[in-house]
Amino acid sequence: MKDAIVVMTGEQLRDLISAAVEEGIQKAGSTGEATPDILNCVQVAALIGVHPDTVPRLTRKKNGLPVFGRAGSHLRFRRADVLNWLASRRDHA
């Protein structure tokens, strides 16, 4: 099969890109690949650079990592809370 050259207007190209971006956002949202505002332990661990098993331990310390809520026995965190906590730890280090 030979390569084809597609000619389109700027408006057609914008529409094509917009559709692709929207499709990507929808797929990411359904598989959890997006960067959500609510994080699980694995996502928090990746964000702060620790092992996922360390995250629950950090919540039990004085001035520890703030937990937003639970989904059953699974901890959930707000991204902003985690980043603020991390910044406060750096300020005291």
Secondary structure, 3 states (H helix, E strand, C coil): CCCCCCCCCHHHHHHHHHHHHHHHHHHHHHHCCCCCCEECHHHHHHHHCCCCCHHHHHHCCCCCCCCCEEECCEEEEEHHHHHHHHHHHHHHC
